Amino acid sequence: MTTVKCHVNTCTHWLKGMCGAGNIDILSESTSFQPVEGKETQCKTFHKREGIGDYLSSLDNVNWTGTAASLLGGEMSPSITCTVDTCHYWGQGDRCQAEAIEISGSNADESRETNCQTYSREGAQ
């Protein structure tokens, strides 16, 4: 599993720099072209935290095992589905192969305001 460092403090899944989601979906911001840099990606799992109803509606994607592990000093390590096949870390079945990723978007209101900072164009490594 991939370790996630998250800076999206307005998301229902944000837990002090970790992601409490069971699965994270990384997509391209545009449906007409694939990204060439991280700012053209987004965390589609983002769900803005505005009240108790938002937490309740995001319960279907909670990483219960990871949450328990983090309480004991472990990592959250959600699974990551990524459809950005131009990324160096993209793997078969749309799985992220990076050991760790970083998601930016502090104070985001929408998923398009988030980015996968780990994105690296295939062949750029």
RABELUR-V132267 format. One record per residue. N is the residue number from 0. D_FIRST is the distance of its C-alpha to the first C-alpha in Angstrom with 1 decimal. Layout:
BEGIN
N_D_FIRST + N_D_FIRST
END
This chain:
BEGIN
0_0.0 + 1_3.8 + 2_6.6 + 3_9.5 + 4_13.1 + 5_15.5 + 6_19.3 + 7_20.3 + 8_22.3 + 9_24.1 + 10_21.3 + 11_21.2 + 12_17.5 + 13_18.0 + 14_17.9 + 15_19.5 + 16_17.1 + 17_13.9 + 18_12.9 + 19_13.8 + 20_13.1 + 21_11.1 + 22_10.6 + 23_11.7 + 24_14.2 + 25_15.2 + 26_18.6 + 27_21.6 + 28_24.4 + 29_26.9 + 30_27.3 + 31_29.9 + 32_28.0 + 33_24.6 + 34_23.8 + 35_24.9 + 36_23.4 + 37_20.8 + 38_23.6 + 39_23.9 + 40_20.5 + 41_19.7 + 42_17.2 + 43_18.8 + 44_17.1 + 45_19.5 + 46_22.1 + 47_24.9 + 48_25.7 + 49_29.4 + 50_30.2 + 51_29.4 + 52_29.5 + 53_26.5 + 54_24.4 + 55_25.7 + 56_25.0 + 57_21.3 + 58_20.8 + 59_19.6 + 60_16.2 + 61_15.6 + 62_12.4 + 63_14.7 + 64_12.5 + 65_10.6 + 66_14.2 + 67_15.6 + 68_13.2 + 69_14.1 + 70_17.7 + 71_17.4 + 72_16.1 + 73_12.4 + 74_9.6 + 75_9.2 + 76_5.6 + 77_6.8 + 78_6.2 + 79_8.2 + 80_11.4 + 81_13.5 + 82_17.1 + 83_18.1 + 84_18.6 + 85_20.6 + 86_17.6 + 87_16.8 + 88_13.1 + 89_13.8 + 90_13.0 + 91_14.9 + 92_14.5 + 93_13.8 + 94_10.1 + 95_9.0 + 96_8.6 + 97_8.9 + 98_7.4 + 99_8.7 + 100_10.8 + 101_14.0 + 102_15.9 + 103_19.6 + 104_22.4 + 105_24.0 + 106_26.7 + 107_25.6 + 108_27.6 + 109_26.0 + 110_22.7 + 111_24.6 + 112_24.9 + 113_21.2 + 114_19.6 + 115_16.5 + 116_17.7 + 117_15.2 + 118_16.9 + 119_18.8 + 120_21.3 + 121_20.8 + 122_23.2 + 123_23.5 + 124_21.4
END
